[in-house]
């Protein structure tokens, strides 16, 4: 994770004295809500699965999702790089490329 960017997000929050509102529960709710706003962009898009004409809106909502995830990691004093690396290693174990390549089932179905 770019440490400078992470610090800017934390500073934005702290300059507004919003940390008092950023409980794990409320950050998880906000993360879910922002994810839903991202999903809403694709609602009723028919065959246009990429929604290229809505790319700026996708960018905006995805940024919100990332920022809330960063704030949640801060709330629990989690190192983003470490938790992603840990999860990636677990996914490598659950989804060996030679077994799952080109398949979309969940790991417990192989």
N, C-alpha and C positions, 0 to 999 in steps of 0.2 A: 504494500500500500504506500502510495506517495505520502510521506509524513507531512510535508508542507501543506498539501491539500487537506489532509485530515485535521491539521491544526487550524486551518481557515474555517472549517465547518464547526469545530468546537468553539472557536473564537466568536463566530456568528451567533451561536447559541448563548455563549456566556455574556457577550455584549448586551444581550436582551434580557438577561437574567431568567432564561427559560429552563435551566437545568432542574429547577425545583418542580417542573411539570413533567420531566422526562423520566418517569418510572419505567421499569421493564415492561409492565403491562401496557402503559400508554404508548410506548415506542412500538411495541408489537402490534397494537391496534393501528397506529399510524402507518406502519410498514404494510400491513394488510390493506388498509384503505388506499394507499398510493399504488399498490400492486393492482388493486381493482380498477383504479383510474387508468392504469396502463392497459389492462385487459379491455376496458370499455372502448378504447380506440378501435379495436378489432371487431367489436360487436356490429353485426349486420353488414360486414364488409363483403359478404358473398364470396365470389371466387378470388377476390383480391386479397390473398393471404398475407402479402407483405405491406400493404397500405403505404406505399412509397410516398403518396401525396400527403401523408400525415406524419412524415418522418420527424419534423420539428416538434410535434406534440409527443411523439414516442420518446424523443430525446429528453424533453422536459420531464415527463413522468418517470422515466427510467432514472434520471438524476435524482428525483425525489426518493425513489426506492433506495438507491445507493446511499444517499445522505442519511436516511433513517436507519439503514443497516449500520452505518458507521457510528451513529449516535448510540445505537443499541450496544454495539461492541464496546464503546466507551463506558456506557452505564455498568457493564459487567466486567470492565477492565480486561477485555479480551484482545489479544493480538490478532488482527485480521489475517495477516500472512500465515501465522501459525495454524489458525483454525481452518483456513482454506487448504493448506498443505495436508493437515490431518485428515480432512474430509476427502481430499483427492486420493490419498493413499488408501482410504477405506473403499472408495469407488473403484480403484484399480483392482483391489482384492475381490470386490463383489462382481465386477464386470470385466473379466479377462478378455482382452481383445480377440484372442483366437477362438473364443467360445461365442461371444455376443456380437461380433462384427456384422453390421447390417440388420440386426434384430432390435426390437423395441420392448421386449418383455422386461419385467422387473427381475432383479437378481434372484429372488427366491423361486422363480419359475423356470430356472435353468437346471 
